[in-house]
Amino acid sequence: GDSVTQMEGPVTLSEEAFLTINCTYTATGYPSLFWYVQYPGEGLQLLLKATKADDKGSNKGFEATYRKETTSFHLEKGSVQVSDSAVYFCALGSGNTPLVFGKGTRLSVIA
Amino acid sequence: NAGVTQTPKFQVLKTGQSMTLQCAQDMNHEYMSWYRQDPGMGLRLIHYSVGAGITDQGEVPNGYNVSRSTTEDFPLRLLSAAPSQTSVYFCASSSAGGKLYEQYFGPGTRLTVT
């Protein structure tokens, strides 16, 4: 079945550092790809999405590009802030079946 | 709009007790789901519903029941609580069609079973 693999955390960065969180997927169809973020003590919220190959999703300075050739959807941000400390989940949706989530990557940004 | 609301925020149960976790949404979303979040396991889908009167099992349905009598409400029932059900539970909703996967999550219920 469909699956998502994302890099294990935790990831600890200094403020203003560059962030990459890797995500790869396996899918039989043509999935849509998502990044969700969970701030401490809260539920998840959608960060960005891409619905077809070569689409770039972006929001709040974060970006991810849907790469069909490498089955990847890596999350990047050029300069992280302390307020970006959270757990980030890569997710896949296809064919009206339930979303498939990765296990999450915890990011801690220190001042 | 209140979005997705969940009650209670915290609950402690003894093994064998039953309870219902409440979830409500005011966005007229057709799709609702329940997840549990455990350390190192990510999110696991318990049950979901594509509309009033329709429910289906997710990845980890055992020990849980759901019903969907209205569009707004999707309660999760623990029939006989076990320590393995200690977890954080999240309810989510989304509209059907093109935004099916743009889910709105509630703030969660932290459940401890002793």
Interface residues (C-beta under 8 A of the other chain):
Chain A: S32 F34 Y36 G41 E42 G43 L44 Q45 L46 K49 F89 A91 G93 N96 P98 L99 F101 G102 K103 G104
Chain B: V4 S33 G40 M41 G42 L43 L45 Y48 G58 F90 A92 L100 Y101 E102 Q103 Y104 F105 G106 P107 G108
